[in-house]
């Protein structure tokens, strides 16, 4: 099933947006939960610090009260000024209802308290724990741990400060504060929705707690307290309390050493984080919808442009190379459009060039066919001429054989003449007949020599003409080789252009490949023909040299025959005139014998040369036959080339350029 490019682009894009949205939502959720936790911790710490500041103000006010009285003259002579001291104390208590009582214990064991209280007989304040605590401060305020007041029967906390004069303790002022007011302040604090506050004294005992029964109990053995002791004066951490995980924020009061704790259930933090989950989901969904809408709109525009490009490509595929897609914008699709237009233009140019090339190939192939036919005709003429040369060489060889036989007979006769020179007179008539016969034979030999010279000249002329024809064939082969190379180059260019055309040029690429193969075969055949013609040219040149040698020999033979004829005439004249003597005749006979031997050697050389000429002509004839066969093959290849050119023209006609 084909999937549109719009879906191919839209599906992964939307999938990416969904994945990114989910990742962003999860990140937003966890980051929001973390921020909520941090905000809750920060708000809890801020609230604890605010409570600690309130405590600190409360404690500083209490310390200023005891500090005020330790430096006041009203405490002088307390045994006489009890009423005045009591009244001053009561005024302070009336002004601040958080204070429970003010007590002064003098070193002389006098005790004054407000509200007014009558101590038991013999009461000694210097033995009380609070007095000793105040003395231990050495003139500085000291806070006690919470305790049960024996008078008010309530848990209180006290600040005590000694009065020192002249290095001696004159007494201790103690201010009692309601624990309940501290408990109410802590209980009124809310941390988160379900969190609560706790106050511990330095020994790990509850001073304030959400449950009254916890007040006064110790938490020293609980795990969170062990961790609390290692974390300094302020901070937050998670710990288990009563089997539940809690967020604990704390602040240590620098005046009393008390520890203020804000305790929040961890599940509340998780619930706070879950509150941002729904807005995150809604935000992600809105982003997804907007992204899908925008993406769909943009992809729609892209698909419209792609369809325009696809339509143009389809037209090109169907052979219409005149198509031109209008350019819009300056993006990748515009580059693709520009590339398609450029491809169509390049293909138009390529097909125009290929049309011209096919026409040139057709013309060249026709010219090649005509040249091949002319070469075949010339080769046939050369073959006929070579056959004539071979026949002439055979006749010359036969004639030379006869001349050799005659010469041998003549030598025998001359030998006989030499033997019978003494019988010359008696056999003059017989020798005259014999000389006449010799003269006739020499005349015949002269005629044969002239014929051999003429034949040799014809052979030289024919072989020279054959050499010229071979050179003409070489020039024709060079032209054919150039045409084959151009055909190979043009087919290579056509293959490259077909490769650029892609699928549309595949058929044309096959045609170009066949043309290239045909051109390569033609080039190979031309090389073979060239090699054959070169060998034939060399053999022809050699034949020319042999024929020239033969001509020289024949000329020498003719001269020798002429001389022999003259000798026979002299012999005939001598015989007829009966001049000379046997010695002159013998000398003439010896000279004649020497000349005959020279003629015999020349005749043998001519015979040998004639045999070699015959062999060479046979070789030339074989070469000519091979050349004829090559020319016929070339003619056939030229015809095939013309057919391939026609096929190429037919393939190009399907394209509209």
C-alpha positions in Angstrom: 0.0 0.0 0.0 1.4 3.4 -1.0 1.6 6.0 1.7 1.5 9.7 0.7 4.5 11.8 1.4 2.2 14.0 3.5 1.5 11.1 5.8 5.2 10.1 5.7 6.2 13.6 6.9 3.2 14.2 9.2 3.3 10.9 11.2 7.0 11.1 12.3 6.7 14.8 12.9 3.6 14.4 15.1 5.2 11.4 16.8 8.3 13.5 17.5 6.1 16.3 18.9 4.2 13.8 21.1 7.4 12.3 22.4 8.8 15.8 23.0 5.6 16.9 24.6 5.5 13.9 26.9 9.1 14.4 27.8 8.4 18.1 28.4 5.3 17.2 30.4 7.2 14.7 32.5 10.0 17.2 33.0 7.5 19.9 33.9 5.7 17.6 36.3 8.9 16.5 38.1 10.4 20.0 37.9 7.1 21.4 39.3 6.9 18.8 42.0 10.5 19.6 42.9 9.7 23.3 42.9 6.6 22.7 45.0 8.7 20.8 47.5 11.4 23.5 47.5 8.7 26.2 48.0 7.1 24.2 50.8 10.5 23.7 52.4 11.3 27.4 52.0 7.9 28.6 53.3 8.2 26.2 56.2 11.7 27.3 57.0 10.5 30.9 56.7 7.7 30.3 59.1 9.9 28.5 61.5 12.4 31.4 61.4 9.6 33.8 61.9 8.4 31.8 64.9 12.0 31.7 66.2 12.2 35.4 65.8 9.0 35.8 67.8 10.5 33.5 70.4 13.7 35.5 70.3 11.8 38.7 70.8 9.8 37.1 73.6 13.0 35.8 75.3 14.9 39.1 74.8 12.0 41.0 76.4 12.1 38.6 79.4 15.8 39.0 79.7 15.5 42.7 79.5 13.0 42.5 82.4 15.4 40.6 84.7 18.3 42.7 83.5 16.3 45.8 84.4 15.8 44.6 88.0 19.3 43.3 88.5 20.6 46.8 87.9 17.8 48.6 89.8 18.2 50.1 93.3 14.8 49.0 94.2 16.3 45.6 95.1 18.5 47.2 97.8 17.6 46.1 101.3 14.9 43.7 100.2 13.9 42.8 103.7 12.7 46.3 104.3 11.5 47.1 100.7 9.5 43.9 100.1 6.3 45.8 99.4 8.0 48.2 96.9 9.7 45.3 95.2 6.5 43.4 95.0 4.7 46.3 93.5 7.4 46.8 90.8 7.2 43.2 90.0 3.4 43.3 89.8 3.4 46.2 87.4 5.6 44.2 85.0 3.2 41.2 85.2 0.2 43.4 84.7 1.8 44.9 81.6 2.5 41.5 80.0 0.1 38.6 80.6 2.6 36.1 79.2 4.7 36.4 82.3 3.6 34.2 85.2 5.7 35.4 88.1 8.7 37.4 89.2 10.8 36.3 92.1 13.9 37.7 93.8 16.0 35.7 96.1 18.6 37.6 98.1 21.8 36.3 99.4 20.6 37.0 102.9 17.8 34.4 102.2 15.1 37.0 101.7 12.5 36.0 99.0 10.1 38.3 97.3 7.5 37.1 94.7 4.8 38.6 92.6 2.0 37.8 92.5 2.2 38.1 96.2 3.2 34.8 97.8 4.0 34.0 101.4 6.9 31.5 101.4 7.0 28.9 104.2 8.8 29.6 107.4 12.5 29.1 107.0 12.4 29.1 103.2 15.9 29.6 101.8 15.9 30.6 98.2 19.7 30.2 97.8 19.2 26.4 98.0 16.7 26.4 95.1 17.8 25.1 91.7 16.8 28.3 89.9 18.9 30.4 92.3 21.9 28.2 91.6 21.2 28.4 87.8 21.1 32.2 88.0 24.4 32.3 90.0 26.0 30.1 87.4 25.4 32.7 84.7 27.8 35.1 86.5 25.7 38.1 85.8 24.2 36.9 82.5 20.7 35.7 82.0 20.3 31.9 82.1 17.3 29.9 80.9 16.1 26.8 82.7 14.5 23.8 81.1 10.7 23.6 81.5 9.6 22.3 84.9 6.4 22.1 87.0 5.9 25.2 89.2 5.1 24.1 92.7 3.0 27.2 93.4 1.0 27.5 90.1 1.1 23.8 89.4 1.8 24.5 85.7 4.8 23.9 83.4 6.9 27.0 83.2 10.2 28.1 81.9 12.3 30.6 83.7 15.1 33.0 83.0 17.3 33.9 85.9 20.1 36.4 86.3 22.3 37.1 89.3 22.9 40.6 90.8 26.5 41.1 91.5 28.0 44.0 93.4 31.6 44.3 94.3 32.3 40.8 93.0 29.7 39.3 95.3 26.3 37.8 94.4 23.7 39.9 96.2 20.8 37.9 94.8 19.1 36.3 91.7 16.1 37.7 89.8 13.9 35.0 88.1 11.0 35.5 85.6 8.6 32.7 85.0 6.9 32.4 81.6 3.9 30.4 80.7 4.7 27.3 78.6 1.2 27.3 77.4 1.6 30.6 75.6 4.6 29.1 73.7 2.5 25.9 73.0 -0.4 28.0 71.7 1.9 30.0 69.4 3.5 26.8 68.1 0.1 25.1 67.7 -1.3 28.1 65.8 1.4 27.7 63.2 0.4 25.7 60.1 3.0 24.2 57.8 1.4 23.2 54.5 -2.1 21.8 55.0 -1.5 19.1 57.5 1.9 19.9 59.0 2.4 20.9 62.6 5.1 22.5 64.8 7.1 21.0 67.6 9.5 22.6 70.2 12.2 20.5 71.9 14.5 21.7 74.7 18.3 21.1 74.4 17.9 17.7 76.1 15.4 16.4 73.5 12.2 16.8 75.6 9.0 18.1 74.1 8.2 21.6 75.2 5.3 22.0 72.7 3.6 19.3 70.7 0.2 18.9 68.9 -0.7 16.4 71.6 -0.5 17.5 75.2 0.5 14.0 76.4 3.7 14.3 74.5 4.8 17.3 76.4 7.6 16.4 78.8 8.5 13.1 77.0 11.9 12.6 75.4 12.7 11.9 71.7 16.4 11.2 72.3 16.1 7.6 71.2 14.1 8.3 68.0 16.1 8.1 64.7 15.1 11.6 63.5 16.6 13.2 66.6 19.9 11.4 66.1 20.0 12.8 62.6 18.9 16.2 63.9 21.9 16.5 66.2 24.3 16.2 63.2 22.8 18.9 61.1 23.8 22.2 62.8 21.5 25.0 63.8 19.1 25.0 60.8 18.1 22.8 57.9 15.6 20.2 56.6 15.6 16.5 56.0 13.4 13.5 55.5 13.1 10.9 58.3 10.7 8.3 59.6 8.5 9.2 62.5 6.1 6.6 63.9 6.5 4.5 60.7 5.7 7.4 58.3 8.1 9.4 56.1 8.1 13.1 57.2 9.7 16.3 55.9 11.3 17.9 59.0 12.5 21.6 58.9 14.2 22.9 62.1 15.7 26.0 63.6 17.8 26.1 66.8 17.1 29.2 69.0 20.3 30.8 69.9 19.1 32.2 73.2 17.6 29.1 74.8 19.0 26.3 72.6 15.5 25.1 72.0 14.7 23.4 68.6 11.7 24.5 66.6 10.5 21.8 64.2 8.0 22.0 61.3 6.9 18.5 60.4 5.0 17.8 57.1 3.8 14.4 55.8 5.7 13.4 52.6 2.4 12.4 51.0 1.2 16.0 51.1 4.3 17.0 49.1 3.4 14.4 46.5 -0.2 15.6 46.4 1.0 19.1 45.9 3.1 17.9 43.0 0.1 16.1 41.5 -1.8 19.3 41.4 0.3 20.5 38.6 -0.1 17.3 36.6 -3.5 18.3 35.1 -2.3 21.8 33.9 0.8 20.2 32.4 -1.3 17.6 30.5 -3.7 20.3 29.3 -0.7 22.5 28.2 0.9 19.6 26.3 -2.4 18.7 24.6 -2.9 22.3 23.5 0.7 22.5 22.2 0.2 19.2 20.3 -3.1 20.4 18.7 -1.5 23.7 17.7 1.6 21.9 16.4 -0.5 19.4 14.4 -2.6 22.2 12.9 0.5 24.3 11.9 2.4 21.2 10.7 -0.6 20.1 8.6 -0.9 23.6 7.1 2.8 23.8 6.2 2.9 20.2 4.9 -0.1 20.9 2.7 1.8 23.7 1.0 4.9 21.5 0.6 2.8 18.6 -0.8 1.2 20.9 -3.4 4.6 22.0 -4.6 5.8 18.4 -4.5 2.8 17.3 -6.6 3.7 20.1 -9.2 7.2 18.8 -9.3 5.9 15.2 -9.6 3.7 16.1 -12.5 6.6 17.7 -14.3 8.8 14.6 -13.6 6.0 12.4 -15.0 5.9 14.5 -18.2 9.6 14.1 -18.5 9.2 10.4 -18.0 6.7 10.2 -20.8 9.2 12.0 -23.1 8.1 15.6 -22.9 11.4 17.4 -22.4 9.9 20.9 -23.0 8.3 21.0 -19.5 9.3 23.9 -17.2 8.2 24.2 -13.6 7.8 27.8 -12.2 10.1 28.6 -9.3 8.7 29.7 -6.0 10.7 30.7 -3.0 14.4 30.0 -2.2 14.3 26.7 -0.4 15.2 23.0 -1.0 12.1 22.5 -3.1 13.0 25.5 -5.2 16.5 23.9 -5.7 14.8 20.7 -6.7 12.5 22.5 -9.2 15.5 24.3 -10.6 17.4 21.0 -10.9 14.4 19.4 -12.8 14.2 22.4 -15.1 18.0 22.2 -15.7 17.8 18.4 -16.2 15.0 18.9 -18.8 17.1 21.6 -20.5 20.2 19.5 -20.5 18.3 16.5 -21.8 16.9 18.6 -24.6 20.4 19.7 -25.6 21.7 16.2 -25.2 19.0 14.7 -27.5 19.5 17.5 -30.0 23.3 16.6 -30.0 22.5 12.9 -30.2 20.2 13.5 -33.2 23.0 15.3 -35.0 25.5 12.6 -34.0 23.2 9.8 -35.3 22.9 11.7 -38.5 26.6 12.0 -38.7 27.0 8.3 -37.8 24.5 7.4 -40.5 26.4 9.5 -43.1 29.8 8.1 -41.9 28.5 4.5 -42.1 27.2 5.1 -45.6 30.6 6.6 -46.6 32.3 3.6 -44.9 30.1 1.2 -46.9 31.1 2.9 -50.2 34.7 3.0 -49.2 34.7 -0.6 -48.3 33.1 -1.5 -51.7 35.8 0.5 -53.5 38.5 -1.2 -51.4 37.0 -4.6 -52.3 37.1 -3.8 -56.0 40.7 -2.5 -55.7 41.7 -5.6 -53.8 40.2 -7.8 -56.5 42.2 -5.9 -59.1 45.3 -6.3 -57.0 44.6 -10.0 -56.7 44.2 -10.4 -60.5 47.5 -8.5 -61.1 49.3 -10.6 -58.5 48.0 -13.7 -60.3 49.3 -12.4 -63.6 52.7 -11.8 -61.9 52.7 -15.3 -60.6 51.9 -16.7 -64.1 54.7 -14.6 -65.7 57.1 -15.8 -63.0 56.2 -19.4 -63.7 56.7 -18.9 -67.5 60.0 -17.1 -66.9 61.2 -20.0 -64.8 60.3 -22.5 -67.5 62.1 -20.4 -70.1 65.1 -20.2 -67.9 65.1 -23.9 -67.5 65.1 -24.4 -71.2 67.9 -21.8 -71.6 69.9 -23.6 -69.0 69.5 -26.9 -70.8 70.5 -25.2 -74.1 73.6 -23.6 -72.4 74.6 -27.0 -71.1 74.3 -28.5 -74.5 76.3 -25.6 -75.9 79.0 -26.2 -73.4 79.2 -29.8 -74.5 79.4 -28.8 -78.1 82.1 -26.3 -77.5 84.1 -28.9 -75.6 83.7 -31.1 -78.6 84.8 -28.2 -80.8 87.8 -27.8 -78.6 88.7 -31.5 -78.9 88.2 -31.4 -82.6 89.8 -28.1 -83.2 92.4 -29.8 -85.2 89.7 -31.2 -87.4 88.3 -27.8 -88.1 89.2 -27.7 -91.7 87.7 -31.0 -92.3 84.6 -30.3 -90.3 84.2 -26.7 -91.3 81.0 -27.3 -93.1 79.7 -29.3 -90.2 80.8 -26.6 -87.7 79.3 -23.9 -89.9 76.0 -25.7 -89.6 76.5 -26.1 -85.9 77.4 -22.5 -85.5 74.3 -21.5 -87.4 72.3 -23.6 -85.1 74.0 -22.0 -82.2 73.3 -18.6 -83.6 69.7 -19.4 -84.0 69.6 -20.6 -80.4 71.4 -17.5 -79.2 68.9 -15.4 -81.2 66.1 -17.3 -79.5 67.9 -16.9 -76.1 68.2 -13.1 -76.8 64.5 -13.0 -77.6 63.7 -14.8 -74.4 65.9 -12.5 -72.4 64.2 -9.5 -73.8 60.8 -11.0 -73.0 62.1 -11.8 -69.5 63.2 -8.2 -69.1 59.9 -6.9 -70.3 58.1 -9.3 -68.0 60.3 -8.3 -65.1 59.5 -4.6 -65.8 55.8 -5.4 -65.8 56.3 -7.2 -62.5 58.0 -4.2 -61.0 55.3 -1.9 -62.3 52.5 -4.1 -61.0 54.2 -4.5 -57.6 54.8 -0.7 -57.4 51.1 -0.2 -58.2 50.2 -2.7 -55.6 52.3 -0.8 -53.1 50.5 2.5 -54.0 47.1 0.7 -53.6 48.3 -0.6 -50.2 49.1 3.0 -49.1 45.7 4.1 -50.3 44.1 1.3 -48.3 46.2 2.4 -45.2 44.8 6.0 -45.6 41.3 4.7 -45.9 41.8 2.5 -42.8 43.1 5.6 -40.9 39.9 7.5 -41.8 37.8 4.5 -40.7 39.9 4.3 -37.5 39.2 8.0 -36.8 35.5 7.4 -37.5 35.4 4.4 -35.1 37.1 6.4 -32.4 34.7 9.3 -32.8 31.8 6.8 -32.8 33.2 5.3 -29.5 33.6 8.8 -28.0 30.1 9.8 -29.1 28.6 6.6 -27.7 30.5 7.2 -24.4 29.0 10.7 -24.2 25.6 9.3 -25.0 26.0 6.8 -22.2 26.9 9.6 -19.8 23.9 11.7 -20.9 21.7 8.6 -20.6 23.0 8.0 -17.0 22.1 11.6 -16.2 18.6 11.0 -17.6 18.1 8.2 -15.1 15.4 5.7 -15.7 14.2 7.5 -18.9 17.6 7.1 -20.5 18.0 3.4 -19.8 16.9 2.3 -23.3 19.1 4.9 -24.9 22.0 3.8 -22.7 21.6 0.2 -24.1 21.7 1.6 -27.7 24.7 3.7 -26.8 26.4 0.7 -25.3 25.8 -1.4 -28.4 27.2 1.4 -30.6 30.3 1.6 -28.4 30.8 -2.2 -28.7 30.4 -2.0 -32.5 32.9 0.9 -32.6 35.3 -1.1 -30.5 34.9 -4.2 -32.8 35.4 -1.9 -35.9 38.5 -0.4 -34.3 39.9 -3.9 -33.6 39.1 -5.1 -37.1 40.8 -2.0 -38.6 43.9 -2.7 -36.5 44.0 -6.2 -37.9 43.6 -5.0 -41.4 46.3 -2.3 -40.8 48.6 -5.0 -39.6 47.9 -7.2 -42.6 48.4 -4.2 -45.0 51.6 -3.3 -43.3 52.9 -6.8 -43.7 51.8 -6.8 -47.4 53.5 -3.5 -48.0 56.7 -4.8 -46.5 56.5 -7.9 -48.7 55.7 -5.8 -51.8 58.7 -3.6 -51.1 60.8 -6.7 -50.8 59.3 -8.0 -54.1 60.2 -4.7 -55.7 63.8 -5.1 -54.6 63.9 -8.7 -55.9 62.4 -7.6 -59.2 64.9 -4.9 -59.6 67.7 -7.4 -59.0 66.1 -9.7 -61.5 65.9 -6.8 -64.0 69.6 -6.2 -63.5 70.4 -9.8 -64.0 68.2 -10.1 -67.1 69.9 -7.0 -68.5 73.3 -8.6 -67.9 72.0 -11.8 -69.4 70.9 -9.9 -72.5 74.2 -8.3 -72.9 75.9 -11.7 -72.5 73.6 -13.1 -75.2 74.4 -10.2 -77.5 78.1 -10.8 -77.0 77.6 -14.5 -77.6 75.7 -13.7 -80.8 78.5 -11.5 -81.9 80.9 -14.3 -81.1 78.9 -16.8 -83.2 78.9 -14.2 -86.0 82.6 -14.0 -85.7 82.9 -17.8 -85.7 80.6 -17.9 -88.7 82.7 -15.2 -90.5 85.9 -17.0 -89.5 84.6 -20.3 -90.8 83.2 -18.8 -94.0 86.3 -16.8 -94.6 88.5 -19.6 -93.4 90.5 -17.0 -91.6 92.5 -17.7 -88.6 93.9 -20.7 -87.4 93.2 -23.4 -85.1 94.8 -21.3 -82.2 92.5 -18.4 -82.9 89.5 -20.7 -83.1 90.6 -22.4 -79.8 91.0 -19.1 -78.1 87.6 -18.0 -79.3 86.2 -21.3 -78.2 87.7 -20.9 -74.7 86.3 -17.4 -74.5 83.0 -18.6 -75.6 83.1 -21.3 -73.0 83.8 -18.8 -70.3 81.0 -16.6 -71.4 78.7 -19.5 -71.5 79.6 -20.4 -67.9 78.8 -16.9 -66.9 75.5 -17.1 -68.7 74.8 -20.4 -67.0 75.5 -18.8 -63.6 73.3 -15.8 -64.4 70.6 -18.1 -65.7 70.7 -20.0 -62.4 70.4 -16.8 -60.5 67.5 -15.7 -62.6 65.8 -19.1 -62.1 66.3 -18.8 -58.3 64.9 -15.2 -58.4 62.0 -16.3 -60.5 61.2 -19.0 -57.9 61.4 -16.5 -55.1 59.2 -14.0 -57.1 56.6 -16.8 -57.6 56.6 -17.6 -53.8 56.3 -13.9 -53.0 53.5 -13.4 -55.4 51.7 -16.3 -53.8 52.1 -14.7 -50.4 50.9 -11.4 -51.8 47.9 -13.2 -53.2 47.1 -14.7 -49.8 47.4 -11.3 -48.2 45.1 -9.8 -50.8 42.6 -12.5 -50.1 42.8 -11.8 -46.4 42.4 -8.1 -47.1 39.4 -8.8 -49.3 37.8 -10.8 -46.5 38.5 -8.0 -44.0 37.0 -5.4 -46.3 33.9 -7.6 -46.6 33.7 -7.8 -42.8 34.2 -4.0 -42.6 31.4 -3.6 -45.1 29.1 -5.7 -43.0 30.1 -3.8 -39.8 29.4 -0.5 -41.6 25.9 -1.8 -42.5 25.3 -2.8 -38.9 26.5 0.6 -37.8 23.9 2.2 -40.1 21.2 0.0 -38.6 22.2 0.9 -35.1 22.2 4.6 -36.0 18.7 4.1 -37.4 17.6 2.5 -34.1 19.1 5.4 -32.2 17.1 7.9 -34.3 13.9 5.9 -33.7 14.6 5.9 -29.9 15.2 9.7 -29.9 11.9 10.3 -31.8 9.8 9.4 -28.7 11.2 12.4 -26.9 9.7 15.8 -27.4 12.5 18.4 -27.6 
